[in-house]
Structures are given as C-alpha cells and as structure tokens.
Amino acid sequence: MTNISSIDQIFSKIESDFSILIQCFSNVLKSLGQADVAEGLLQVLEGCGSDKNEENEQLIRAISMSFHFLNIVEENVANQVHRLTNDSLANNCGPWIEKLSALQLEGYDVEEIVERLRKTIVEPVFTAHPTEAKRSTVMRHHRALYKLLVNLENQMWSEQERQELYCDIEVILKQLWLTGGLIAQKPDVFTEHNNSLHYLGSILPQAFRTFVLRFQKSWKSLGLNQDFLFDVENYPLIRMGTWIGGDRDGNPYVSREVTVKIIKSLRKNSLELYIQSIEELAEKCSFSQVLLGEKSDLNDLLQDELKKIPNKYKDEILRYPDEPWRCFCYLILVKLVHKELLYKTSDDLIKDLVKLSDSLLDKGLQSFVLREIIPILYLVRSFGFHTAKLDIRQNSQMHSNAIEKLLELSGYEDKQFSLWTEDKKNYFLNEELKIYRPFLHPRVKLDGDSFTVISALKGLNDEIENTSIHCVNSLIVSMTHTNSDLLLMYLLARESGLLRSGDKGLYLPVQVVPLFETISDLKNSVSVMSAYLSHPIVLRSLEFHKRINHSDKLIQDVMIGYSDSCKDGGILASQWNVYCTQRDLIKLGNEIGVTFRFFHGRGGTISRGAGPTDRFLEALPQGSLYGGFRLTEQGESIAQKYGSPTTAVYNIEMMAASITSVNNKLQKVSSIDNDLDSLMDFLSTKSKDKYRSFLEHPKFIEYYHHTTPLDIIEECNMGSRPTRRKGVKSLDDLRAIPWVFSWNQSRYYLPGWFGVGTALKSLKEDDIDLYNSFVECLKSNKFLRYVFLNIETSSASADVDIMSLYASLVEDEMVRNQMLGIVIDEYKLLQEMLEEVFGSSYKNRRPKLEKTLGLRKNLLAQLHKMQVIDLKDYRKSGSRDTLVRLLLSINAIAGGERTTG
C-alpha cells in the first residue's frame, strides 16, 4: 500500500477499493443474468435511483451487499493506516511506545511502571443483543472477502496473479449473492453462543499473541529491563466476559440447561485452545539435551511427574527421550487431554508452563521464551479454564416474585414481599441471612418465576463445584432500585445451595452486582451502595473475592446503564447522571475502603453509550478505572471491533494503553470544573424536560408507531430475546434496543440529540457568562467535549428530508405536521447552537465524518424511499412479499448505518 496520510488520500483509497468490489459484483450479477440489477445499483450509486418499487427485492439485496463491501473496505484501509502510523511512530509496536515513554518522562522507574501495568485490567463482555442482523454464514463469507482485499495490497503480484485474485473475489461475491441474507428463524441462545466462539476460539487467541509480542517490542525499544517481560503477571491483562447464556432479563429461552451447556462449551473451548497451542509448542521445543550441554533441572522435574502418571501414558510422554523440553510439553498435553489427569485449575497449568519457561531461560533461550511461551501463558492467564466469565442477569421483579412464592410455600401469611416497606424488607433479610437453612425441603416442586430463578442458581452452583469458581463473574440485578433488591439475591442463593458457610459466617462466592439503569436509580445509587456495603455478609463475600482473585483491595462491581437512562431522559441527562454516579461512588468507596469497578453497559450507537473508546476513557471521572474496566460489546460492534485479528489487536491495545495512560494522569482542574455541576445540572434538566415533553405529548405514540418501522423490527429474527421485557405493548416495556433501532432506521436518531438545542439556547439566555465559559472550556474539558462531539455525530447522521419522508406515513395530517414540526424545529436549533459553540459546522471541522456519511448517502436514500413505499403497502395489505422486502431493507439500512442500536 502506498503511503497515505491525509483524509483525502484515505478516502481516495476507500473509493478506489470500493469501486473494485462493485465492478466485480457487477460482473457476477451479469453472469447470473441480472444485468438490470447491476445497472440499477450503479444508478443508485450515482444518485439516480428510481421511485418505483416493482421487483425491487433484488436491488435491495444488492444495495445491502454494497454496504457490507464498503464496511470491509473501510476496515482494511483503517488497518493499513494503523500499520503505516505504527511503522513511522513506534516501529510497528502500536501505542505502547507512546504510553510507556510518557510514564518514563513523568519520572516513573521501571518497577513503578510495572506496578501500574499490573493494575491495567480490561474486560470486554460479549452480549447477544439483537442489533446484528447478519447471518453467521454471511459473516464468514465477509471474512474471506476481507482477506482477499488484504491480499490485493501486495505490490509484488504480477498482473496475472492480480487477475486471479479478482476471480477469487468474484467467487466469494457469487456465494454471498446466492446465500439468503435473512435469518429464517430466531436464533436460539446456543446458536448465538456458537457465533461468539468464532471470536473467542479463533480471532482473539491470534490477537492476544500479537498484542503480547507488540508490547514486548515496545518495552525493548525503550531499553527497559527485559527481566520483567518473563513474568506474564507484568503484562496489561485482557480478560473476556459473556452474557450469552446468562442474560435472563426478559429472555425466557435462557434456561438452566442452556446456561450449563454454555459453561461446559466455554470450558471445552479453552482446553482445545491449550491442546493446540502445546502441540505446536512441542514441535518447536525439539532442543537436544546433548547440544544444550549439561543436564537440565527439567529432567528431574519430569521424572518426579512421571511417578504420578499411570504407566499407560509414559510412552506417549517419552517419545523423544533426548529432548526433555519436548517431553515436558507432552506431559502437559497428557494432563490436558485425559480427564482423570486434568489440571485442577488453570493456575496449575500456568505453574507447569513457568517450569518449562524457567528451564529454557537457564539454557539462554530468552527470545524463544518471549516469543513462544509467554503468549501461551498470557492466553491461559486470560482465558483460564472458562474462556470467558459468564454473567448471570435477571430483573429485580423476578427475584421479588420468586421470594413471594417461597414465602407462600413456607406458610407465611404476609407473603406479598413486593408490597412491604423497604425497612420491613431489610429487617426480614437481615434476620434470615443469619441462618443457613433454606425455606423449603429440596423435594418441594417450584413453578413459574420461583422455578426459573432457583433452578438457574442451582445449575450455577453445580457448575462452580464441577469446574471452577472463575467460570462465573457475577449475579447482575437489573432494575436495582433499593438495597433489598441486592440482599434478596443472597437469600435466593441460600435456597439454591449457592450460599456458603465459612469460619466467619455466611458468604456468597459469586458477586452480586447492581445495574442502575434509569435516571432516578442512578441518582439513588450512592444511598443504595452505602447501605449494601455495610452489611456483614456482603463484606465477608468481598473478602472472599479479594482472596480468590489475588487482589490487594476489596473490589465491588457496579454496572451502569446508558441505554435505559437515555430512553428515560435523553442523551444529556443520561451522560451526566452516569458521570455523577461514578464520581459519587468513587468518593463513597474512598470513605469506606472499597474500590468500585464500573461495568459500562454501552451499546453500538451514541444514544446507547457508544463513542470513540479512547476518548470515552479520557472523559471518565478521575479514579473510575482504578478497579479495572468492564464494558459490553453488543450486536454489530463485536464484528466491527473483533472481526479480524488485526482489528481486534488494535481495539484491545487501544483500550489497555488508554487505561494505563488515564490511570497515571491527574486531570487538571480547569475554570469550568468548579461550575461543572451547576452547568450540567442546568443543561441536563432543560434537555430532559424538552425530551420528556415530546414523549409525553398526547400524539407521540401515534406518531412514533407510524413514522418508524417498529412493527417490522418486531418481526425480525435478529436475536433470541423478545423486543419487550414482559410482552406489554407500552413504551415503558419496550427495550431500549428496538427503541433506538427504530429511530435510527427512519434517520431521526432522536434519542441521541433531541432536547440539547433547547438546553443550550436556554443556558445562553439565562446565564451568558456561564454560557461563554462553557464555550471556552468545550475546547479542553474532556467530558464536555466527548459528550457534545457525540451529540454532533448523532445529529449529523440524522436527515431532515428522510425524517419527513417517514412522517408521510402518519395518516392524520394535523398530527403529522405538528409532531414533525417539533422535531425539525429542535433539530435546526441544535445545528445552530452546535455551530455556535464549536465555532463552525462539523462539515468544516470534521471532514472524515462528512465523507463517511457521504459515501453512504445515495445508497441509503434509495433504501429509505423503497422502505416507506413498502411500509405503506404492508400496513394496508399485510402482504407477505412486502414484509420480506421490508425485512431486507431493515437489514440493508442497518448495514449502511453500521451503528444501529
């Protein structure tokens, strides 16, 4: 690839590669006798689309595929640019040279740098939220296409060889065209899990190896003591989590059996990875004892281990008796392959690998150890025997229903727990949690919610005892409102056998984690956590977690929700209350001696918490990363961020390096910081008021249901979860995911900007000095800049003409004009205010954003036209053919927008 640096050069490269794929695609269509589709696609790309909808199904599919081609091209070009940047700035070591150099310049010695790196822990958590509309088969074809595009970068190919690559591309494109793009039926949970194994079993193990080697290279380039590189504990840690098979909140398909099956599958995945890695390592460890000189200590270790191994396995281990290091690898393999010899924990596997490493170091093979053994040690440290830690999530109302059934079966007269006062609930829980006995005899049969909750916890307890305590991360309580919502989990755990009795009293081996989702719950979080963390059983549980996680402090996870808080109060109220929750809990933690690890429930679009991750990390309150960092990776974000080893390395490296940097920088106090609370309280309140006034407008529901394709989205088979928590046809019951997805499909992007224009105008009119101070500090305050740049991005993705097109679906002209007028007035006001506070339009300041949107403009415009025509027809006729076209267009628009929900 030629050296490209400017935005114009980058987009020239994107357009060139995209043209190659479009030309190959056109050839494929013509070869299949569909020249009219090829011609129609080229016309749309030139902005000359048709308003006719006859036989448009094939054109929709062609446009949809074109978006995916564009996404693949952009991914490849981005990775090429990263490579060039790394070559010029850091000798292909990524961001680590910059971050480690900064620590050196700040005066940290090598031991202090290592101490900070050891505290850098990143845990991406894969979820199966239904915003990924592509089939897994299609995704595999996309990966093959990506690899061919990468091959085209090689400048050494002859013209004949390049033509062969074009032919290979056309073969893949033909496969894609002849593969159905729609998911025929809702995927079950285990299918979603198998899709995630593509990343957990293939992409990430490769990415971790590159991550480790690039870190080593940076370390050496700075002349730092290499001895620290031989201890894998000194590397920043990337661990994986998953909700797939554990997220029960509103998903009736996550049964006990599904959870158990997935835990076993994750364990199997990790063992298979280690077996493959050690088999490859054994081939590389063909070092001759004779050539390396005197006898190694490893010989004695090997002989000691052989005494513990049944004779039938000894020949398998001693295949190459003059190569003890290879034999030791075979010993490890025997322990991994044969169930009766299997390591009790992954720590035991690490100990054997360290013995092998130390022996090779004694023989002077440092570079071999760094390149071949440390990456395996890192993988084992990250994946353990569980691959990814499973979170179990359930709604607090389900827990309340379960305890009411237990009280009823136990003979309690006052069994309506949900109607008790908070004081009465806490008194009851405090008394019960002094006792280890369950409510019911094990033979008593449960049903309904009580069976769902208790059976899940019983299955969890069985797997913890059969496999490892580390296979589960936490019990997350959705819609946590009070302290009793959290303590109730301990009582339900007691009923299932999950609660433990220790020398100092009862404790829970799995952490209970609140999920504060709504604005009111975020505001109430400090009082809830203050009461919760004062309870003896909670403190005993935290001590247990500290011990098994080898931590030097008590760490309590708290999950904060971006989606429901934004759905509840709009973007500014959501972002500000999430910020305040972290800041106030950090202060509480400092007072009581507990470090909070925040789990950020971010989605794939700005109104669900998305945004550039490095800037997001910099915008967090000081101290919010001291306990580590967890974040959800949802829907299409997984494919975008982990779709190839190269892309995955870039993303995990960026997160780890940014956290290392942020954790070692004291944020400078600017003049706005002292006014930040009053400023943001004002803006978030005004914004929320405007947002809520629109949602509470008497005609809002009518307008929303007509002007968005929500009814069609509910027909999509994009994930195992229903679109509503309880199946109630109300705005409150609608999940945040389809809420955002529907607005984005009709190009309103409304949750990500509505109300902010009014808030900014009100600030200017009410307090011009504070407004001017805000404008000035928007240039430097990382929180303010992050939030308002995201709002600008969200509003830039909206389109007034397309909003108006969808508004035409509202049959009542008065309702249509009134509601659309409110939206457009607020949109125009926001554009004026953003241009004023930033100094100019985003089109002048952010050419990359403008060009990215421009590449998709014509294709999306045509899809929106066709979708509106089909919506009108379907809502009148209910035609199945029209529904199929609508599902295709939803899929296509999602691919074009990329960040759909």
PEPEFEN-V332661 format. One record per pair of residues at least 6 apart in sequence whose ideal C-beta (glycine too) atoms are under 7 Angstrom apart, sorted by the first residue. I is the first residue (numbers start at 1). J is the second residue. If there is no record, write none. Layout:
I,J ; I,J
//
This chain:
1,80 ; 1,153 ; 3,84 ; 4,10 ; 4,13 ; 4,81 ; 7,847 ; 7,848 ; 7,851 ; 10,77 ; 10,81 ; 11,851 ; 13,77 ; 14,73 ; 14,74 ; 14,77 ; 17,73 ; 17,77 ; 17,149 ; 18,69 ; 18,70 ; 18,73 ; 21,69 ; 21,73 ; 22,66 ; 22,69 ; 24,166 ; 24,169 ; 24,170 ; 24,173 ; 25,65 ; 25,173 ; 26,38 ; 26,42 ; 27,170 ; 28,170 ; 28,173 ; 28,174 ; 28,177 ; 29,35 ; 29,37 ; 29,38 ; 30,38 ; 34,58 ; 37,58 ; 37,59 ; 37,62 ; 40,59 ; 41,59 ; 41,62 ; 41,63 ; 41,66 ; 43,49 ; 44,63 ; 44,858 ; 44,859 ; 44,862 ; 45,858 ; 45,859 ; 47,858 ; 49,861 ; 49,862 ; 49,865 ; 51,865 ; 53,866 ; 53,869 ; 53,870 ; 56,866 ; 56,885 ; 57,884 ; 57,885 ; 57,888 ; 60,863 ; 60,866 ; 60,885 ; 60,888 ; 60,889 ; 60,892 ; 61,181 ; 61,888 ; 63,859 ; 63,862 ; 63,863 ; 63,892 ; 64,181 ; 64,888 ; 64,891 ; 64,892 ; 64,895 ; 65,176 ; 65,177 ; 66,859 ; 67,856 ; 67,859 ; 67,892 ; 67,895 ; 67,896 ; 68,142 ; 68,895 ; 70,855 ; 71,895 ; 71,898 ; 72,142 ; 72,145 ; 72,146 ; 72,149 ; 73,149 ; 75,146 ; 75,643 ; 75,647 ; 76,146 ; 76,149 ; 76,150 ; 79,646 ; 79,647 ; 80,153 ; 82,650 ; 86,92 ; 86,93 ; 86,94 ; 90,97 ; 90,98 ; 90,218 ; 91,217 ; 91,221 ; 93,214 ; 93,217 ; 93,218 ; 93,221 ; 94,214 ; 94,653 ; 95,653 ; 95,654 ; 95,657 ; 96,214 ; 96,215 ; 96,218 ; 96,657 ; 97,218 ; 97,221 ; 97,222 ; 99,657 ; 99,660 ; 99,661 ; 100,113 ; 100,218 ; 100,219 ; 100,222 ; 101,222 ; 102,661 ; 103,113 ; 103,664 ; 104,222 ; 110,224 ; 110,225 ; 110,228 ; 114,228 ; 114,234 ; 116,660 ; 116,663 ; 116,664 ; 117,234 ; 117,235 ; 117,236 ; 117,660 ; 118,233 ; 118,234 ; 119,663 ; 120,236 ; 120,237 ; 120,656 ; 120,659 ; 120,660 ; 121,237 ; 121,239 ; 121,628 ; 121,629 ; 122,238 ; 122,629 ; 122,652 ; 122,655 ; 122,656 ; 122,659 ; 123,239 ; 123,240 ; 123,241 ; 123,628 ; 123,629 ; 123,630 ; 124,240 ; 124,631 ; 124,633 ; 125,241 ; 125,242 ; 125,243 ; 125,391 ; 125,630 ; 125,631 ; 125,632 ; 125,633 ; 126,196 ; 126,242 ; 126,244 ; 126,388 ; 126,633 ; 126,638 ; 127,243 ; 127,244 ; 127,247 ; 127,632 ; 127,633 ; 127,634 ; 128,192 ; 128,243 ; 128,244 ; 128,719 ; 128,720 ; 129,634 ; 129,635 ; 129,719 ; 129,737 ; 130,635 ; 130,718 ; 130,719 ; 130,721 ; 130,737 ; 131,604 ; 131,634 ; 131,635 ; 131,636 ; 131,718 ; 131,737 ; 131,741 ; 131,900 ; 131,901 ; 132,635 ; 132,636 ; 132,639 ; 132,718 ; 133,716 ; 133,718 ; 133,891 ; 133,894 ; 135,181 ; 135,183 ; 136,195 ; 137,179 ; 138,176 ; 138,179 ; 138,181 ; 139,639 ; 141,172 ; 141,175 ; 141,176 ; 141,179 ; 143,643 ; 143,644 ; 144,172 ; 145,169 ; 145,172 ; 146,644 ; 148,165 ; 148,168 ; 148,169 ; 148,172 ; 151,165 ; 152,165 ; 181,888 ; 181,891 ; 182,887 ; 182,888 ; 182,891 ; 183,717 ; 183,718 ; 185,717 ; 186,717 ; 186,720 ; 187,719 ; 187,720 ; 188,253 ; 188,720 ; 189,244 ; 189,245 ; 189,253 ; 189,254 ; 189,258 ; 189,720 ; 190,258 ; 190,261 ; 190,262 ; 192,244 ; 192,719 ; 192,720 ; 193,244 ; 193,245 ; 193,262 ; 193,265 ; 196,242 ; 196,244 ; 197,269 ; 199,638 ; 199,642 ; 200,240 ; 200,269 ; 200,387 ; 200,388 ; 201,269 ; 201,273 ; 203,642 ; 203,644 ; 203,645 ; 203,648 ; 204,240 ; 204,642 ; 204,648 ; 205,273 ; 205,379 ; 206,645 ; 207,645 ; 207,648 ; 207,649 ; 207,652 ; 208,238 ; 208,375 ; 208,378 ; 208,379 ; 208,382 ; 209,375 ; 210,645 ; 210,649 ; 211,649 ; 211,652 ; 211,653 ; 212,235 ; 212,374 ; 212,375 ; 212,378 ; 213,371 ; 213,375 ; 214,653 ; 215,235 ; 216,229 ; 216,370 ; 219,229 ; 220,226 ; 228,234 ; 229,370 ; 230,357 ; 230,361 ; 230,369 ; 232,374 ; 232,377 ; 232,378 ; 232,381 ; 235,378 ; 236,656 ; 236,660 ; 237,381 ; 237,382 ; 238,382 ; 238,652 ; 238,656 ; 239,382 ; 240,382 ; 240,387 ; 240,388 ; 241,388 ; 241,389 ; 241,391 ; 241,473 ; 241,630 ; 242,388 ; 242,390 ; 243,391 ; 243,393 ; 244,262 ; 245,254 ; 245,258 ; 245,259 ; 245,262 ; 245,390 ; 246,254 ; 246,259 ; 246,390 ; 246,391 ; 246,392 ; 246,393 ; 247,254 ; 247,393 ; 248,254 ; 248,393 ; 248,394 ; 248,456 ; 249,393 ; 249,394 ; 249,395 ; 249,478 ; 250,395 ; 250,721 ; 250,722 ; 250,725 ; 251,720 ; 251,721 ; 253,720 ; 256,455 ; 256,456 ; 256,459 ; 259,456 ; 259,459 ; 259,460 ; 260,459 ; 260,463 ; 262,390 ; 263,390 ; 263,463 ; 263,467 ; 263,471 ; 266,386 ; 266,387 ; 266,388 ; 267,385 ; 267,386 ; 267,467 ; 267,471 ; 269,387 ; 270,383 ; 270,384 ; 270,385 ; 270,386 ; 270,387 ; 271,336 ; 271,385 ; 273,379 ; 273,383 ; 274,336 ; 274,349 ; 274,380 ; 275,333 ; 275,336 ; 275,337 ; 277,376 ; 277,379 ; 278,329 ; 278,332 ; 278,333 ; 278,336 ; 279,333 ; 281,329 ; 281,372 ; 281,376 ; 282,326 ; 282,329 ; 282,330 ; 282,333 ; 284,372 ; 285,325 ; 285,326 ; 285,329 ; 286,323 ; 286,326 ; 287,323 ; 287,325 ; 288,322 ; 288,323 ; 289,322 ; 289,323 ; 289,324 ; 290,322 ; 292,363 ; 296,324 ; 296,359 ; 296,362 ; 296,363 ; 297,359 ; 298,324 ; 298,325 ; 298,328 ; 298,359 ; 299,324 ; 301,355 ; 302,324 ; 302,327 ; 302,328 ; 302,331 ; 305,331 ; 306,314 ; 306,317 ; 309,334 ; 309,341 ; 313,334 ; 313,338 ; 316,330 ; 316,334 ; 317,327 ; 317,330 ; 317,331 ; 317,334 ; 318,327 ; 319,330 ; 320,326 ; 320,327 ; 321,327 ; 325,356 ; 325,359 ; 325,360 ; 328,356 ; 332,352 ; 334,341 ; 335,341 ; 335,342 ; 335,343 ; 336,342 ; 343,349 ; 345,385 ; 345,468 ; 346,380 ; 346,384 ; 346,385 ; 349,380 ; 350,377 ; 350,380 ; 350,381 ; 353,373 ; 353,376 ; 353,377 ; 353,380 ; 356,373 ; 357,369 ; 357,373 ; 360,368 ; 360,369 ; 361,369 ; 384,468 ; 384,470 ; 385,467 ; 385,468 ; 386,468 ; 386,470 ; 386,471 ; 389,470 ; 389,471 ; 389,472 ; 389,473 ; 390,471 ; 390,472 ; 390,473 ; 391,473 ; 391,474 ; 391,476 ; 392,456 ; 392,460 ; 392,472 ; 392,475 ; 392,476 ; 393,476 ; 393,478 ; 394,453 ; 394,478 ; 395,478 ; 395,479 ; 396,477 ; 396,478 ; 396,479 ; 396,480 ; 396,481 ; 396,485 ; 397,479 ; 398,449 ; 398,452 ; 398,453 ; 399,453 ; 399,488 ; 399,489 ; 399,492 ; 400,417 ; 400,418 ; 401,449 ; 402,449 ; 402,450 ; 402,453 ; 402,454 ; 402,492 ; 403,417 ; 403,488 ; 403,491 ; 403,492 ; 404,415 ; 404,416 ; 404,417 ; 404,418 ; 405,446 ; 405,448 ; 405,449 ; 405,450 ; 406,439 ; 406,440 ; 406,450 ; 406,495 ; 407,415 ; 407,417 ; 408,415 ; 409,440 ; 409,444 ; 410,439 ; 410,440 ; 417,425 ; 422,482 ; 422,484 ; 425,484 ; 426,483 ; 426,484 ; 429,484 ; 429,487 ; 429,488 ; 429,491 ; 432,491 ; 433,487 ; 433,490 ; 433,491 ; 433,506 ; 433,537 ; 436,501 ; 436,506 ; 438,494 ; 438,495 ; 439,495 ; 446,454 ; 453,492 ; 454,492 ; 454,495 ; 454,496 ; 457,492 ; 457,493 ; 457,496 ; 457,498 ; 458,496 ; 458,497 ; 460,472 ; 460,498 ; 461,496 ; 461,497 ; 461,498 ; 463,471 ; 464,471 ; 464,472 ; 464,509 ; 469,509 ; 469,548 ; 472,510 ; 474,510 ; 474,511 ; 474,513 ; 474,557 ; 475,489 ; 475,510 ; 475,512 ; 475,513 ; 476,513 ; 476,515 ; 476,559 ; 477,485 ; 477,486 ; 477,489 ; 477,512 ; 477,513 ; 477,514 ; 477,515 ; 478,515 ; 478,517 ; 479,517 ; 480,486 ; 480,514 ; 480,515 ; 480,516 ; 480,521 ; 480,528 ; 481,521 ; 482,528 ; 483,528 ; 483,531 ; 483,532 ; 486,512 ; 486,514 ; 486,532 ; 487,535 ; 489,512 ; 490,499 ; 490,508 ; 490,537 ; 493,499 ; 493,508 ; 498,508 ; 498,510 ; 499,506 ; 499,508 ; 500,506 ; 500,507 ; 500,509 ; 502,540 ; 504,540 ; 505,536 ; 505,537 ; 505,540 ; 506,537 ; 507,537 ; 507,540 ; 507,541 ; 507,544 ; 508,541 ; 509,544 ; 511,541 ; 511,545 ; 511,557 ; 513,557 ; 513,558 ; 513,559 ; 513,599 ; 514,528 ; 514,558 ; 514,559 ; 515,559 ; 515,561 ; 516,522 ; 516,525 ; 516,560 ; 516,561 ; 516,581 ; 517,561 ; 517,564 ; 517,565 ; 518,564 ; 518,565 ; 518,568 ; 519,565 ; 519,568 ; 519,569 ; 519,573 ; 519,577 ; 522,560 ; 522,565 ; 522,577 ; 522,578 ; 522,581 ; 523,577 ; 525,581 ; 525,585 ; 526,584 ; 526,585 ; 526,588 ; 529,558 ; 529,585 ; 529,588 ; 530,588 ; 532,538 ; 533,556 ; 533,592 ; 533,594 ; 542,554 ; 542,556 ; 546,553 ; 546,554 ; 553,595 ; 554,593 ; 554,594 ; 554,595 ; 555,595 ; 555,597 ; 555,627 ; 556,594 ; 556,596 ; 557,597 ; 557,599 ; 558,585 ; 558,596 ; 558,598 ; 558,599 ; 559,599 ; 559,601 ; 560,578 ; 560,581 ; 560,598 ; 560,600 ; 560,601 ; 561,601 ; 562,574 ; 562,578 ; 562,601 ; 562,602 ; 562,603 ; 562,608 ; 562,609 ; 563,601 ; 563,603 ; 563,608 ; 563,609 ; 563,736 ; 564,736 ; 565,574 ; 565,577 ; 565,578 ; 566,574 ; 566,607 ; 566,608 ; 566,751 ; 567,736 ; 567,739 ; 567,751 ; 569,688 ; 569,691 ; 569,692 ; 570,687 ; 570,688 ; 570,691 ; 570,751 ; 570,754 ; 570,755 ; 571,607 ; 571,751 ; 571,752 ; 571,753 ; 571,756 ; 571,791 ; 572,683 ; 572,684 ; 572,687 ; 572,755 ; 572,756 ; 572,759 ; 573,684 ; 573,687 ; 573,688 ; 575,787 ; 576,680 ; 576,684 ; 579,621 ; 579,783 ; 582,598 ; 582,620 ; 582,621 ; 582,624 ; 583,621 ; 585,596 ; 586,596 ; 586,621 ; 586,623 ; 586,624 ; 589,595 ; 589,596 ; 595,626 ; 595,627 ; 596,627 ; 597,627 ; 597,628 ; 597,630 ; 598,624 ; 599,630 ; 600,609 ; 600,630 ; 600,631 ; 601,609 ; 601,632 ; 602,608 ; 602,609 ; 602,610 ; 602,631 ; 602,632 ; 603,609 ; 603,610 ; 603,634 ; 603,901 ; 604,610 ; 604,634 ; 604,635 ; 604,636 ; 604,637 ; 604,899 ; 604,900 ; 604,901 ; 605,740 ; 605,744 ; 605,752 ; 605,899 ; 605,900 ; 605,901 ; 606,752 ; 606,790 ; 606,793 ; 606,794 ; 607,740 ; 607,751 ; 607,752 ; 607,794 ; 608,736 ; 608,740 ; 608,901 ; 610,899 ; 611,786 ; 611,790 ; 613,654 ; 613,655 ; 614,654 ; 614,658 ; 615,786 ; 616,786 ; 617,658 ; 617,659 ; 617,662 ; 618,662 ; 618,782 ; 619,782 ; 619,783 ; 619,786 ; 622,667 ; 625,659 ; 625,662 ; 625,663 ; 626,663 ; 629,659 ; 633,641 ; 635,901 ; 636,898 ; 636,900 ; 640,898 ; 641,647 ; 641,651 ; 642,648 ; 642,651 ; 670,777 ; 670,780 ; 670,781 ; 671,773 ; 671,777 ; 672,773 ; 672,774 ; 672,777 ; 672,781 ; 675,770 ; 675,773 ; 679,770 ; 679,774 ; 682,763 ; 683,759 ; 683,763 ; 686,758 ; 686,759 ; 686,762 ; 687,755 ; 687,756 ; 687,758 ; 687,759 ; 688,755 ; 690,755 ; 690,758 ; 691,754 ; 691,755 ; 694,700 ; 694,754 ; 694,822 ; 699,815 ; 699,818 ; 699,819 ; 701,731 ; 702,815 ; 703,810 ; 703,815 ; 703,819 ; 705,711 ; 706,809 ; 706,810 ; 707,746 ; 707,806 ; 707,807 ; 707,809 ; 707,810 ; 708,742 ; 708,743 ; 708,745 ; 708,746 ; 708,806 ; 709,742 ; 709,745 ; 709,746 ; 709,867 ; 709,871 ; 709,886 ; 709,890 ; 710,738 ; 710,742 ; 712,886 ; 712,887 ; 712,890 ; 713,723 ; 713,738 ; 713,741 ; 713,742 ; 713,890 ; 714,723 ; 714,738 ; 715,883 ; 715,887 ; 716,887 ; 716,890 ; 723,734 ; 723,735 ; 723,738 ; 724,733 ; 724,734 ; 724,735 ; 725,733 ; 725,735 ; 726,733 ; 737,901 ; 739,751 ; 740,751 ; 740,901 ; 741,900 ; 741,901 ; 743,749 ; 743,750 ; 743,751 ; 744,897 ; 744,900 ; 744,901 ; 745,890 ; 745,893 ; 746,803 ; 746,806 ; 747,798 ; 747,799 ; 747,802 ; 747,803 ; 747,864 ; 748,798 ; 748,803 ; 748,823 ; 749,794 ; 749,795 ; 749,797 ; 749,798 ; 752,791 ; 752,794 ; 753,791 ; 753,794 ; 753,795 ; 753,830 ; 754,826 ; 756,791 ; 756,830 ; 757,826 ; 757,829 ; 757,830 ; 757,833 ; 758,826 ; 758,829 ; 760,833 ; 760,837 ; 761,829 ; 761,833 ; 763,770 ; 763,771 ; 763,774 ; 764,771 ; 775,837 ; 777,784 ; 778,784 ; 778,785 ; 778,788 ; 778,837 ; 792,834 ; 792,842 ; 793,849 ; 795,827 ; 795,830 ; 795,831 ; 796,842 ; 796,849 ; 796,853 ; 797,853 ; 798,827 ; 800,824 ; 800,827 ; 802,864 ; 803,820 ; 803,823 ; 804,820 ; 805,864 ; 805,868 ; 806,868 ; 807,816 ; 807,820 ; 808,868 ; 809,868 ; 809,871 ; 809,872 ; 810,816 ; 835,841 ; 838,845 ; 842,849 ; 842,850 ; 843,850 ; 856,896 ; 859,896 ; 860,893 ; 860,896 ; 863,889 ; 863,892 ; 863,893 ; 863,896 ; 866,889 ; 867,886 ; 867,889 ; 870,882 ; 870,885 ; 870,886 ; 870,889 ; 871,886 ; 873,879 ; 873,882 ; 874,882 ; 874,883 ; 874,886 ; 894,900
//
